[in-house]
Amino acid sequence: MRDDITQPNSIAQDAQGASGTQVTTGALPDVEGPITPADGVLYSAVLNMQPPGASMEEESTEDNHIENDYQLALVLSTHKQYEAALSVLKYSIDHAPNSFQAYKDLGEILLCLMHYEKAVSMFEEAIFLNPHAASAYNGLGNAYYHLKQYEQALKAYEHAVQLQPHEATFHYNKGNLLIVLGQYEVALEAFERALCLDPTDAQTLNNKGNALYKLGRVQSALVNYEQAIQLNPTNPIFYENQAQTYTFLEQYEAALDAFEQAIAFAPDNAAAHAGIGNALCKLGRYEEALAAYDTSLRLCPNEHKIYIRKGHVLTYLERYIEALVCYAKAIQLQPNTVTTYILVGKILHTLEYFDEAILAYEQALCLEPGNAEAFSLKHEVVNRLGQLKSQQSTKPIWWRQRTIRRAIPTPPPPLNLRV
């Protein structure tokens, strides 16, 4: 299930006005680079904007210049020219240090640039100037969210909700954070409040589905995903969540269709390709599943879980050497996964590499000394090895090495099984 579906939302304007309090804390971010010629065109366009009937004298006032700066920064931000927007707002604050809007807008732009600690400072300045500004608290919550300071983020979102309870965005952001904190019931309440205020928001319906899924109310989650898709039929994440739910319900054909819809809108979605592999495997279409896993690994070559899943299919098909290669890659990427060493041990046991199988199980036990499965399997191999030695019927080492060379031209990478 995709929990990291969206970033927290912001809103453009605050319902409250700006305060005239003098700023006493924080510092402006350093901004490098002049405004480009393209920025200058936008700047001229904004400066030429004026209310109907405004006189030249009114345009020349300081307030109008500040308002023009805000409008210019908004236009630049819309065109993702964030550094230029920062320069404009810094200039504005130099001339109007009590400007709540400038500090809040700076915070929003710094969020876009992923300068989260600086964004916190700017939102705190804005709140100091206007303690009743709900949008500034929302922005502060967003910054803390990205810094993974979740308790501070929750306090900020709750302030925003208290100050402006009829803004759906604030309830939505609070709900997302509560999912991260594992408070699914409270998250569900937040999403329901957001939907009361904005019942056609597809993203909120999707995230409500996530909360329901976490609570085990899978059929209700599926209904919300379907409603989200009806409202926004081109979002691949909605289809992916729907597909994962169908997979949980063991409706693999439906899951396959939903994953294919996700890929239609996002062809490079490695998780969706892996999901297709899982569904195909459940449907017994193993060669197609391997192809789907290969596509997923081309898109995301460092995902060790996909190598493990591919190894499962190869093991089922008795293509043991290829499976070992997959498990070896998984160990290289994630050397502390106990399950992978157990899987390696099982294949080595099947291939009658008894000493190496024992090493694999010992590595699993080194990572998790109380693992009953690894202990039992190791004991089984030791007993089997003892029986064969007593019968003197084990195959010679040269025979096993020849078998490996015939099975695969290049030996599999080292498994790092030393304990």
Order of alpha helices (4+ residues) and beta strands (2+ residues): alpha-alpha-alpha-alpha-alpha-alpha-alpha-alpha-alpha-alpha-alpha-alpha-alpha-alpha-alpha-alpha-alpha-alpha-alpha-alpha-alpha-alpha
